[in-house]
Amino acid sequence: MAASAMEVVCVTGGSGYIGSWLVRLLLYRGYTVNATVKDLKDEKETKHLEALEGAESRLRLFQIDLVDYESIVAAVTGASGVFHLATPIIVDQVHDPQKELLGPAIKGTINVLTAAKEVGAKRVVVTSSVSAIVPSPKWPPHLPKTEDCWADEEYCKQNQLWYPLSKILAEKAAWDFAKEKGLDVVVVNPGTVMGPILPPTLNASMLIIHRLIQGCTETYEDFFMGSVHVQDVALAHIMVYENKAATGRHLCVEAISHYGDFAAMVAELYPQYNIPRFPKDTQPGLLRSKTGSKKLMELGLEFIPMEQIIRDSVESLKTKGFIS
Ligand SMILES: NC(=O)c1ccc[n+]([C@@H]2O[C@H](COP(=O)([O-])OP(=O)(O)OC[C@H]3O[C@@H](n4cnc5c(N)ncnc54)[C@H](OP(=O)(O)O)[C@@H]3O)[C@@H](O)[C@H]2O)c1
């Protein structure tokens, strides 16, 4: 079903890897989109969006800072739906976790939800992550992880896993806000998102396959729960927005799998690269499951399989000149 061009939706983080795909699919479905970027003067954030089909007449760009409430109000004004993707993503060197990650993630989420409530948006889709589901060392080891599982805040603090902590606390803030203020919120929790790249720069998840191809032996023990095609993640956002029966969290992976499974398939498909070999279980205790994303499957999402995720990622890395 195509949306009416009169229906305006806002995508925060519209310039990003997933955000660009979401803007693309929303325009394709006929929505008018208010997409946010951090710097309107930076062509690296705007040019790929302006080139999208439908952008000329139905895309408006807004500059926001997650901690600047008024900038967010301008972007959501007139929107009947809000997709909140923007968040700082730093997984390597974090110097000041509060300032660099936790503050903007949590305050930004509250600002976006407050503004959405103020302008009368009817539904907000919040992009959380599997990082709000794992690491969860206390989850019963005989059960596959589901949307009922929350990542362990104390474990994250002790191990200085600041990005997962920011996703846990931002998602919890969203649920608290929804309950207290009566705002309709649904959440998507994607795994490691890969596939064709629209922006000119590489985001953190595409860096994972880029680094693997260059021989990196990191196993992402606390971060990985499965891969997912970027187009499916964008589609999942639209499905949970449009389907009023969708409620709660939605794990979004093509299957619950280990990073080693992913790396082994990259090695099989692309023997010309020197892909490291990993032990069978790179995520000790994580039970594999082909139906981990049952909720999204029941809404009608047919996940693109891992083989295609890898092929689309590698071909895109080649086309964009990141690998030869
Ligand atoms: N990629 C994955 O594997 C994955 C998995 C699970 C969940 N997620 C979630 O999906 C969302 C999008 O991630 P992504 O992979 O598309 O990453 P990305 O390409 O880095 O996008 C992040 C976006 O947030 C914006 N942003 C960051 N800090 C901001 C601030 N202070 N004010 C305003 N905007 C700000 C960025 O703007 P600039 O481009 O200007 O920096 C960018 O548009 C995030 O919420 C992330 O946690 C991603």
The ligand as a MOL file (V3000), in Angstrom:
LIG
                    3D

  0  0  0     0  0            999 V3000
M  V30 BEGIN CTAB
M  V30 COUNTS 48 52 0 0 0
M  V30 BEGIN ATOM
M  V30 1 N 24.6650 -0.5320 11.8620 0
M  V30 2 C 24.3370 -1.4850 12.7200 0
M  V30 3 O 24.8280 -2.6250 12.6440 0
M  V30 4 C 23.3240 -1.2040 13.7990 0
M  V30 5 C 22.8700 -2.2950 14.5680 0
M  V30 6 C 21.9270 -2.0630 15.5380 0
M  V30 7 C 21.4420 -0.8060 15.7630 0
M  V30 8 N 21.9080 0.2310 15.0260 0 CHG=1
M  V30 9 C 21.3430 1.5640 15.2940 0
M  V30 10 O 20.8510 2.1030 14.0960 0
M  V30 11 C 20.9510 3.5270 14.1400 0
M  V30 12 C 21.6680 4.0260 12.8920 0
M  V30 13 O 22.9550 3.4480 12.8480 0
M  V30 14 P 23.8470 3.4140 11.5310 0
M  V30 15 O 24.5170 2.1120 11.4920 0
M  V30 16 O 23.0730 3.8800 10.3840 0 CHG=-1
M  V30 17 O 24.9830 4.4640 11.9210 0
M  V30 18 P 25.4760 5.8330 11.2690 0
M  V30 19 O 25.6210 5.6870 9.8210 0
M  V30 20 O 26.6790 6.2280 12.0550 0
M  V30 21 O 24.2780 6.8050 11.5930 0
M  V30 22 C 24.1220 7.4860 12.8120 0
M  V30 23 C 23.3880 8.7720 12.5370 0
M  V30 24 O 23.2060 9.5040 13.7660 0
M  V30 25 C 23.6090 10.8520 13.5370 0
M  V30 26 N 24.0810 11.4690 14.7770 0
M  V30 27 C 25.0700 11.0210 15.5950 0
M  V30 28 N 25.2180 11.8710 16.6380 0
M  V30 29 C 24.3210 12.8620 16.4730 0
M  V30 30 C 24.0040 14.0320 17.2020 0
M  V30 31 N 24.6460 14.3610 18.3300 0
M  V30 32 N 23.0290 14.8390 16.7290 0
M  V30 33 C 22.3720 14.5280 15.5980 0
M  V30 34 N 22.6170 13.4320 14.8540 0
M  V30 35 C 23.5880 12.6010 15.2910 0
M  V30 36 C 24.7070 10.7480 12.5130 0
M  V30 37 O 24.9300 11.9800 11.8760 0
M  V30 38 P 26.3270 12.2070 11.0770 0
M  V30 39 O 26.2370 11.3230 9.8690 0
M  V30 40 O 26.3100 13.6200 10.7410 0
M  V30 41 O 27.4090 11.8350 12.0240 0
M  V30 42 C 24.1290 9.6850 11.5840 0
M  V30 43 O 23.2030 10.2450 10.6880 0
M  V30 44 C 21.6440 3.8620 15.4460 0
M  V30 45 O 20.6580 4.1510 16.4130 0
M  V30 46 C 22.3460 2.5640 15.8160 0
M  V30 47 O 22.5760 2.4480 17.1880 0
M  V30 48 C 22.8470 0.0650 14.0520 0
M  V30 END ATOM
M  V30 BEGIN BOND
M  V30 1 1 1 2
M  V30 2 2 2 3
M  V30 3 1 2 4
M  V30 4 1 4 5
M  V30 5 2 4 48
M  V30 6 2 5 6
M  V30 7 1 6 7
M  V30 8 2 7 8
M  V30 9 1 8 9
M  V30 10 1 8 48
M  V30 11 1 9 10
M  V30 12 1 9 46
M  V30 13 1 10 11
M  V30 14 1 11 12
M  V30 15 1 11 44
M  V30 16 1 12 13
M  V30 17 1 13 14
M  V30 18 2 14 15
M  V30 19 1 14 16
M  V30 20 1 14 17
M  V30 21 1 17 18
M  V30 22 2 18 19
M  V30 23 1 18 20
M  V30 24 1 18 21
M  V30 25 1 21 22
M  V30 26 1 22 23
M  V30 27 1 23 24
M  V30 28 1 23 42
M  V30 29 1 24 25
M  V30 30 1 25 26
M  V30 31 1 25 36
M  V30 32 1 26 27
M  V30 33 1 26 35
M  V30 34 2 27 28
M  V30 35 1 28 29
M  V30 36 1 29 30
M  V30 37 2 29 35
M  V30 38 1 30 31
M  V30 39 2 30 32
M  V30 40 1 32 33
M  V30 41 2 33 34
M  V30 42 1 34 35
M  V30 43 1 36 37
M  V30 44 1 36 42
M  V30 45 1 37 38
M  V30 46 2 38 39
M  V30 47 1 38 40
M  V30 48 1 38 41
M  V30 49 1 42 43
M  V30 50 1 44 45
M  V30 51 1 44 46
M  V30 52 1 46 47
M  V30 END BOND
M  V30 END CTAB
M  END
